[in-house]
Amino acid sequence: MDATKLRHILFHTLCAAVFIFVLNFYVLGTGIESSLSWAVAFGAMAAVLAYQQTRR
């Protein structure tokens, strides 16, 4: 895997995690622990999806 693909995966992961954290914490008003848990979960799912897309 080259650096471009790795950068794409990391960027996709970071964007998804930040989006879910902001949505949960600021918009929905959930607690910090719940927001971080959802951010990690969605970040992991985004990483898997981005990895699958780079293999095509």
C-alpha positions as CSV (number, residue, x, y, z in Angstrom):
1,M,0.0,0.0,0.0
2,D,1.4,3.3,-1.0
3,A,1.3,6.6,0.9
4,T,-1.5,8.1,-1.2
5,K,-3.9,5.2,-0.4
6,L,-2.9,5.3,3.3
7,R,-3.5,9.1,3.4
8,H,-6.9,8.6,1.8
9,I,-7.9,6.0,4.4
10,L,-6.7,8.2,7.3
11,F,-8.5,11.2,6.0
12,H,-11.7,9.3,5.5
13,T,-11.5,7.9,9.0
14,L,-10.7,11.3,10.6
15,C,-13.6,13.0,8.8
16,A,-16.1,10.4,9.8
17,A,-15.0,10.4,13.4
18,V,-15.1,14.2,13.7
19,F,-18.5,14.4,12.0
20,I,-20.1,11.8,14.3
21,F,-18.5,13.4,17.4
22,V,-19.7,16.9,16.6
23,L,-23.2,15.5,15.7
24,N,-23.5,13.6,19.0
25,F,-21.8,16.0,21.4
26,Y,-23.0,19.4,20.1
27,V,-26.1,18.8,18.1
28,L,-27.7,15.9,20.1
29,G,-26.2,16.8,23.4
30,T,-25.0,13.4,24.5
31,G,-22.2,12.9,27.0
32,I,-18.5,13.0,26.1
33,E,-18.0,9.2,26.7
34,S,-20.9,8.3,24.4
35,S,-19.8,10.7,21.7
36,L,-16.3,9.4,21.8
37,S,-17.5,5.8,21.6
38,W,-19.6,6.5,18.6
39,A,-16.8,8.5,17.0
40,V,-14.4,5.5,17.4
41,A,-17.0,3.1,16.1
42,F,-17.9,5.1,13.0
43,G,-14.2,6.0,12.4
44,A,-13.4,2.2,12.3
45,M,-16.2,1.5,9.9
46,A,-15.1,4.4,7.7
47,A,-11.6,3.0,7.7
48,V,-12.8,-0.4,6.6
49,L,-14.9,1.1,3.8
50,A,-12.1,3.3,2.6
51,Y,-9.7,0.3,2.7
52,Q,-12.1,-1.7,0.6
53,Q,-12.4,1.1,-1.9
54,T,-8.7,1.4,-2.3
55,R,-8.4,-2.3,-3.2
56,R,-10.7,-2.0,-6.2
